């Protein structure tokens, strides 16, 4: 029991003790003598009532049965993508239906990409970000994604496989967008960005612009006929070379000399602050 607890941050499950040869009565006696301290139904801290943060994570996973893994906010904290959310239940994903456990939020997820960190089963970094995309604010999701990118944990192949395995999962659109904004190998296509911009205009009551029209001999992304406003949609994928970057700036300058107002809307701005993008365009159209 001591060796097992040492591998699991000081906690054990009753089913594990039964597999080691303990009887239920022997487990109960150790609880009564305070050598085992109950953390959840069927999960105990060995020798002391407290548990480290890792021990609490491990205990929550053990309480949810075989195949369970840390997920959502708790996985993000365990990977150090976001800070620990004090007073919030530990999030665990599990393959089957479970009875409620105090201080644990259980997500029933049959298929879930997982690994181990510090010996604790946890969703992979890409899967953690996908789960966050359905519940976190755009700023929180972007902060976590930026941290994952800095640590080198956004594996291109794993991200693509995740998108292919769960195309209709809640949060997928936000996940793809935020990955595209920080990870150069998984940028959104031009058509994706244009479609999102047109959806924004429709939702905000902004007159639909003409897309990919020609102004003064140049093809521009978005233009409102009868106005001097042009919106260029920026993504790394279409401006990835110094030559292209320079040509875009020369074109902007040429259009400004003709009296046009050219603003550039990045995929990150469109994701993080769509209301701000809409209000900027609305005010420029008024003038």
Order of alpha helices (4+ residues) and beta strands (2+ residues): alpha-beta-alpha-alpha-beta-beta-alpha-beta-alpha-beta-beta-beta-beta-alpha-alpha-alpha-alpha-alpha-beta-beta-beta-alpha-beta-alpha-alpha
